[in-house]
Amino acid sequence: MEILKSLDNSTVVTSYELLVFKHFEFGFYINISTILVDKSELFIREYTDQKERNYSYHWQKKNGDLICRWDNAPYHKKVKTFPHHKHQKK
C-alpha cells in the first residue's frame, strides 16, 4: 500500500502504528497513528472505494493542540474549497 511505503521512507516519521486496515474487493479503510521527529502526531484515516473517498489527516502537537487538519467531511459545505478543506488553530 502506497501510504505505508511513504511512511516507511519518510525522513520525518519516527514511528507509526497501523490501528485498522480493512481491505474490500474495490477499496480499503485505514487508520494510522504517526509520531513525527518533532514529537508531533499525525492521525490518518481514509476510506476509499470505486465511488467515494473520505479522508482526515489530523496533525497535532504532542500536548494535543491542533496544528492542522485536512479532510473532506460532508458537513462543512460552507467552505469555499468544499469538499476538500483545511482547519488550523486560530
Secondary structure, DSSP 8 states (H G I E B T S, - for coil): -HHHHHHHH-SSEEEEEEEEEEEETTEEEEEEEEEETTS-EEEEEEEE-SS-EEEEEEEE-TTS-EEEEEE--TT-TTSTTTTSEEEE--
